[in-house]
Amino acid sequence: MKIVFMSDIHGVPSALETALAAADSLGFDRLVLLGDLLYHGPRNGVPNFYDPVKVAEMLNRRKDVIVAVRGNCDAEVDQMMFEFPMMADYSVLDAGGERFFLTHGHLWNEYRLPPLGMGTVLAHGHTHVPELKKLECGISIFNPGSVSLPKGGSSRSFGYFDGTTLRHCVI
């Protein structure tokens, strides 16, 4: 199973369009959305070309392949815009012999680990900084970065799992 991981879209359709085009060129079976889909949050300011309605429309066209979790900027009113569930704090996805624990990162992260088995990949966004590392406890941490508002000197990015290898894709 091929999986695309996107996080922290924050209502910017032009960035999402670029990311989806790159993801489409790779091919995928599931599109994992790790939260903060529509709202930009009070600390980020209003991003250029902010249009949450258009972002919702773009994602709804792909509802059959989406697995989504709630971010700290997502609210119950956002769920009204989507034709797929996106308000869970976490989800679990098994693919290609890998187990992915999907969450946004504001509740579960490297410093507050959920009860996971060895070999699990904790996939989260929230920091807007891409990361891939393995902890001593045998759990891997994967952050695809941000589709629209990268931080820490990083570029806009998403994650890709081709069935065996997990990596970042700069857009």
N, C-alpha and C positions, 0 to 999 in steps of 0.2 A: 504494500500500500504506500502510495506517495502522498505526503502531507505538506501543505504550505501553512506556516505559522505567521500570523500578522497580529500586531498589537498597536495600541495607541494611535489610531487613525484620527481621532479628535475632530471629526466632521469635515475633513479636507478631501473633497472628491478628486481633485487633480492628482494628489499624491496616491490615493487609492487606485485610480485608473492606471497610473504608471506601474504600481506594484502588481496589480492584477494582470496587466499585459505581460510583465516579466514572468509571473507565475504561470500564466497560460502557456508560454513558450516552453516551460519545463515540463508541464503536464502534472496533474495531481488528481487524487481521488477524494481528499478531504481538505477543506479550508478551515483551519482552526483560528478562531478569533479570541485573543487573550485580553479583551476588555478595552475600555475607554474608546468606544466606537464613535459617538456623536458629539458629546460635550467636550470643551477644551479645558475646563477647570479654571479656577480663579488665579492660579499661579502661572499659567501658561499664556495668558492674554488671548485675544482673538486671533487665530491663525489667518494668514492670507487665504482668500478664496473659501472661506468657511461656509459650508452649505450642508447641514446635517440631513436635510430632506433628500438631497441627491445621493448622499452616502447610503442612506437607508434603502433607496430605490436600487442602487447598484448591488448592494449585498442581498437584497430580497430576490434578485434574479438568480442568485446562486444558493438559495435556501436549502436545496436538496443535498448539498455537499458540506454544509456548514455545521461545525460544532463550536459553540461559543460559551464564554463565561463572562461574568460581570466584572467591570473595573471599578475603581473608586470614584470615577466621574460618571458612571452609568447610574440611571435612576429608573424607578418603575415606569415613569412616563415614557422613557425611551423604548421599553418593550412594546408599547403601543405602535411604534413605527415599524417593527420587525415582524416578519412572517416565520421566524424561527426563534426558539427559546435562547435567551441570553442573560438571564438573571441568576444563574447558579454561581455559587462562589468557587466551585471547582467541578471538574469532570475528569474521567479516566478514559484513555483511549489506548487500546492494544493494537500494534501494527508491526509487522515484520519482525516479530520476536522481541520488540521493545514495548515497554509499558510507559505511557506518558501520563503524568499527573498535570492537568491543565488548570491554571489559576492566573489571576492577574498579577499577583505579587505583593499587594498591599496587606493581605492577610497571611499568606503562606509564601515563604521565600527561604533563601539559604540560612538566614539567621533565626527563622521560626519554621522549622521543617514539619510538615504533616507526618503522620505515621506511615512511612513508606518502606517497602522492601528494597533490599539491595538490587542494584541494576535499574531502578526506576529513574526516569528522566523527569525532573521537576521543570516544566515549561511555564515561564511567566514573563510578563512584560513589566509595566509600571515605571522602571527606571529610565526608559528610552535609550538604554545603552546595550548594544549587543554583547552577549557573553555565552561562552560554552566552556565548562570545566567540570571535572569530576572531584567530588569531595572524598575525604578519607573513609567515610562511612559507606561508600559504594554507590551513592546517589549522584547523578549528574544534574547540573544546573544549566538550563538553556534559556536564554532571553533573545528573541529575534530582533530586538531593538524597536524603533518606532518607524512606522510608515510615513508619518508626517512631521513630527517634531523631535528630531534626534537631539541628544544631549551628550555632554562630555566629549565633544570633539568628534563624535561618530557621524556617519552618513545615514541617510534614510535607508532602511533595510527591512527584510523579512527573513524568515527561516524556511528551510526546505529539508525534508527527509525523503530520500529516494528509495527507501525500503531497507537500506543498510547504513547509510551515512547521513549524519545531521550536520547542516552547515548554514552559514549566513549568506544572503544574497543582497548585495548593495544595489540600490535603485537610483 
